[in-house]
Amino acid sequence: MTKGSPSKRPDERPAARSDDAAEEKSAPRKRAAAAKAEASGEHVPGGEESAGKKAAGKKAASARKASPAGTTSARKAAPAKKAAAAKKTADKKAAAAKKTADKKAAAAKKTADKKAAAAKKTADKKAAAAKKTADKKTAAAKKATAPAKRAATPARKTAAAKKATAPVKKAPAPRKQLVAPKKATAAVRAAPAKTVVRPARDESRTALVRRARRINRELAEVYPYAHPELDFENPFQLVVATVLSAQTTDLRVNQTTPALFAKYPTPEDLAAANPEEVEEILRPTGFFRAKTKSVIGLSKALAEDFGGEVPGRLEDLVKLPGVGRKTAFVVLGNAFGRPGITVDTHFQRLVRRWQWTAETDPDKIEAAVGALFPKSDWTDLSHHVIWHGRRICHARKPACGACPIAPLCPAYGEGETDPEKARKLLKYEKAGLPGQRLKPPQAYVDAGGRPAPPLGAG
């Protein structure tokens, strides 16, 4: 026995063991008696308690048995829930990503469509421009080959000659006859068939010069009274009238300038004029505000820089407001007697129809045509060509059947070739109508020309 431990009675443990052994020995008897009593329906003391304990034990065992299974199923269900939640989140993210991708794809497609449409539009424009250029070249080629074809076909030459000579057989109406010099009466005559000259496709320089000068000689016979169709009494009036003639007719200018020069007869007067009053006078000519600014500006320049006199040099004239080379040559040729070529719209149209040049720039046309003639012919040449363009060789419908130079013209046939119909297209004195000047030269009146009516007279 250890020191300090409580003392144990020797008979304690054996007694407990004997009780247990006795209970174990009596247990089978008790169970048998209980079973017997239960079968016979008798009450056995202590049986109810044993049965209750037994039932409670079974319930506890069932609970213990069921508890691990429930825990296991809950544990098994937890990962499935997590997986479902993760899948749902992934699906949402995938849907959002797909939606974003679809939007980007739609935007990219829209941008690509716009670029494709713009590229197609640009390509269509280029194709249209190329087609237009090709059509122009084809038309030019046809036009260039037409004279050669006509020259190579005797039948067509004969027909053209007959049409050109027809007016000689048929006298014009008495009221349209002009009392002009002997050669000027050939307003609708043409050269005899034997003198018909058509420029070859590969016309030499010498042949071109001869043909151009012959045309000028023919026109000099038709318009021996040709003159500038602006009324003027001095260089100042001519330069102002020429500036005002832009984008309007010489007739309208001639009807407007009398009132202007009556109120402002000198450059100093016009330089000091009230712009609003000048605008009101120039209103009938069109673009009256710009023209008022130009004429007042050039008047100031003349008064301040040239002592109120119009200079007689090209380099000085072109420095004046509103004055270009065309206006300068009109002034030099008609106010100072210095030769110059006036390249206006009529001049440009006719020299290209006659194939004197293919240029379109006025300065280049001036140089090309000037090289075909002596300098002394330049001013009269300008009058002849411009007069013919205004009276016979119109822009839209030239009177080819009444043209005196039809046998020399490469463009014959572009207009009306029937003599009677062509005669109805003539203008001014060639049709027995008034001209453009209110105060024309006497030679013009002697040739049967009639002055233009003043503004408001009809």
ABEGO torsion letter per residue (X at the ends): XBBGBBBBBAAAAAAAAAAAAAAAAAAAAAAAAAAAAAAAGBBBBGAAAAAAAAAAAAAAAAAAAAAAAAAAAAAAAAAAAAAAAAAAAAAAAAAAAAAAAAAAAAAAAAAAAAAAAAAAAAAAAAAAAAAAAAAAAAAAAAAAAAAAAAAABAAAAAAAAAAAAAAAABBBBAAABBBBBAAAABAABBBBAAABBBBBAABBAAAAAAAAAAAAAAAAAABAABBBABBBABAAAAAAAAAAABGBBAAAAAAAAAAAAAABABAAAAAABBAAAAAAAAAAAEGAAAAAAAAAAAAAAAAAAAGGBBBABAAAAAABBGBBAAAAAAAAAAAAGBBBBBBBAAAAAAAAAAGABABABAAAAAAAAAAABBAAAAAAAAAAAAAAAAAABBAABBBAAABAAAAABAABGABBABAAAAAAABBEAAAGBBBABABBBAAAAAAGBBBBBBBGAX
